[in-house]
């Protein structure tokens, strides 16, 4: 897969690696431009970063997630590295889809303003009322939107950590609130801002400060 690796140390792999997936019409290099790697460097955190290219065309295509698993996640785990998967916007949907398929292969998820499905689906969940009473029904192989909500519904207290950050003015905030209702308070970060990089990088900095410092 096309990716950009930013190691924390020049001599050895860090004990933890965070793999980031971009949103629609964004690319791996946009994380660098936004300052994601710089935020880690400034804090002197032993955290390796890998930014992976994913595209809007990959929605409904299981191939890229399979390559993410075979090329990046499994080799890192075999080397004893702890893996967190992160995603912004559409990348958050891909990250959740991976977790739904292979929940024991990740040590955590960091989702910043994730795209969580079309408004018809999220309205259906809200009317259920709520995720606890919602039933996903029969799922097609390509229906990643219902699959991720079935995964969210199945999570429990012993599940791997899931961190959610989003801006109050984000256009997907209503869906984020549905997910937030399933999480402990210390796993949620809501700040002023919209669906944009300036908000996501502040959320990333907050995540680093709360989890790695």
N, C-alpha and C positions, 0 to 999 in steps of 0.2 A: 504494500500500500504506500501511497505517497504520504510522507510525514516529515515533520521537522523535530529533531530531538535536541533538547537543551539540558545537558547533564549538570547537576549541582556540583559535582566533584570531578576533577580531572584524572584522579588516580583509580577510582572504583565506582561501581554503581551505588547509588544511594539506596537505603533500605526501603524507600517508598517511591513509586512512580505514579504520576497522575497523567492519564491519557485524556486529551481534550478533543471533542468533536464539535465542529462549527455549525452555525445555522445555515439556512438557505441563502444562496448567493454569497456566502462567505467562504474563506479558505483558511488553511492552517496558518499561513503567514499573518493573517489579521490578528491572531492572538499576540504575536510579537509586536505588531504595530500598536496594539492597545496597551501593552505594558504588562502582560501576564508574567512573562519570564523575568522582567525587571523587578516586579514585586517580590518574587522569590529571592532574587539575587540580593536586593537591598536588605532583606531580613536574614540573610545568611542561613537559609533553611536547607537541610539535606533532603531535598525533594527533586527528583528528576522529572522533567516534563517532556511529553511527547504530544505534538499537535498533528492531528490526522485529517487529511482531506476527505470530506464526505459531501455528496451533492444531492440536490433536490430530486434528481432522477433515481436516487437509490431508495426512495420510499417504495415499499412493497417488494424490494429486491433483497433477498436474504444473503446474497453473495458477499457484499462488502462487510457485513457483520461476521460472516464466517472467516473472511480474510483477516479481520481485526483480531479474531480469536486465535487463528493459527499463526499469524505473523508477529503479533505483538503481545497479547495477553498470556497465552500459554507458555511461550519461551521465558517471559519474565517470571512467571510463577514457578517454572521449573528451576530457575536460578535463585529462588528464595526471596524474590522481591514482592512486596505488598503492592497491590494494584488498586488504585482508585480510578473510576471512569467519570469524566465530567462532560457536560454538554451545555451549550447555550442555544436557546430557541429550538430549532429543529434538531440540533445535536442532542438536546435533552431527550427527545423522543427516541432517537437511536440508542442513547445510553440506557434508557429504561427498557427498550426492547431487548438489548443484550442481557440486562439483569433478569428480565422475565424468562429468558431462555437458559441462562447459565448463572443462577443466583449465587452459587457457591464459589464462583471463580473471581469475584470482586470483593475487595475489602471495604468498599464504600462507593457512594455516588454523590457527586456535587452537581446539582442542577441549577442553572441560572436562567430564569425566565423561560423554562422549557415549554415547547409547544406540546400540548397534551390532548390534541384531537380537535376535530371540528366542533363548532358550537352546538350543532344538533346533538352530538353525543354527550357533551358536558351538560347540556340542558336536560337531557334524559336522566343523567345521574343525579342532578340536583332535584328533579321531580320525584325521584324514587321513593321517599326523599332521602338523599344522601347515599354515599358509597356503600354503607353497611347493608342497605336493603336492595341495592341495585344488583341485577343479575346480567352478566355479559351475554348469555345465550350461546348458541353455537358459533364458533369462530372459524373463519376461513384462514388459511395459511398466511395470506397477505394482509390480514386485518390487524396491523400492529397497533392501531389506536385502541381497539377493545382489548387487545392482549395486554397492553401496558396497564390499563385500568384493572384488569383481572389480577395482574401481578400486584398492583398497589393494594387492592382489596385483600389479597392473601398475606400481606406482610404482617408481622407480629413483633412483639417486644424483643425477640432474639434475632431478628433480621439484621443484616448488615446495615451500617449507618446510611441514611439518606439525608443530605443537606439541601435545603431549598432556599434560594434567594431570588427576590424579584422586586421591581419598582412598583410603588403604589399606582402610578399612572400607566403602567404597562397595559397594552390592549388585550393581553391574555390574563389579566389579574383575576378575573372571576374563576377561571379554571385553576389558577394557582391556589386560590383560597380553598377549593375542593381538596386539593392534595394536602395543603397545609393542615386541614382539619384532621388528617390521619397521623400527623407527626408530633413529636414532643416539642415544646416551645423552644428548647435550645437548639433545635435543628432547623429553625426558620429564621430568615433575616429579611425584613421588609424595609426598604428605604425609599426616599423620594426619588422619582425618576421614571423614565419610560423604557420602551423596548429598544435599547441602544447600548453601544459599547461603553459609553461613559458610566452608565449605571452598572453594567456587568463587571467592569474592572474594580469599582468600589466594593461590590459584593465579594469579589475574589479576594481583595485585600482583607475584608472582614473575616472571610473564611480562614485565610492563613493565620490571622491574628488569634482567632478563637480555637483553632485546631492544632497549630504547629508551633505556637510561641508560648 
